[in-house]
């Protein structure tokens, strides 16, 4: 059973692809929300073309249901390869991956398969435990890829990850930073402590990645904060604001996501973009808020919006009111929903996915990107938060 509307489901034949030239073995897999949107190339030679692939799962093959994490990871990554091939791309073109696991105990099994697909120069990655819209799925993946040249960022002062991901990948003027946890830069071992101690260590490591890419904290345009406990939000903010710029902090979403190591309280995944046109965008009449984030950061080529939410009498009303806020922010940058290239939907209760997607289908224009959808509980009492990125 799948709770998503049928228009978001597709069954395709996908071959097995890998960076090491794996032999093709046809497999029939179920893809949840597989639509990819390719952003139109910007005028600047430094503005990479980005391709977004959302909510890919693999729960069955021609012989029946896949029930182990190894089987589903293989099918999901095969499906990712098929989607990439449809855009003339391969695994080597992936710059960022988000892995959502139904159970943190599947982390090791997932990694065992994952590293065979990304044996060298693996994309940046964040992995969290989440409730998944497809009730049969153990793993769900969203990814970003580009046909443009990329550079793996490996800071000399930061121990190489023991897991299959890169600290950073730069494509033109955009830098994707892996989900960072509180690790000793010399040993890669966890640095324990309260959430403020860990947030400061996280940003220390992010700073090394930025510096190696020729950037700094002032170039951060968007961050996703995954907290082990949403009650840590206030304390995390106190440390977080020490590192982001006061006048134009990056756009942000902060939600609860189960982390892969019980020593960690926070994981932060970021995007940076070098731009002389950087500016904060706020709807008319809206002043700075108390949280260290901007409603949106405009870089001239792209608009990076924060995760937004709004009260309503029920989930459809919350969704509509949230979309109104997002639309007002887009309008302040002289954009609209037709410019949106990527959408994330965070849900306190993943069973609300169908209701949220129905409203999105009514409000968003034809051809709008399919959103990444995951059960990642919000800070506060509301049920839906939506984050977007738009291009000119």
Helices and strands as residue ranges (DSSP letters): G 6-8, E 9-14, E 27-32, E 36-38, E 51-56, E 60-61, E 64-65, H 69-86, G 91-93, E 94-101, G 104-106, H 107-117, E 124-129, E 139-145, E 151-153, E 168-171, E 174-180, H 195-212, G 217-219, E 220-227, G 230-232, H 233-240, E 251-256, E 266-273, E 279-281, E 296-298, E 302-305, H 315-332, G 337-339, E 340-347, G 350-352, H 353-363, E 372-375, E 384-391
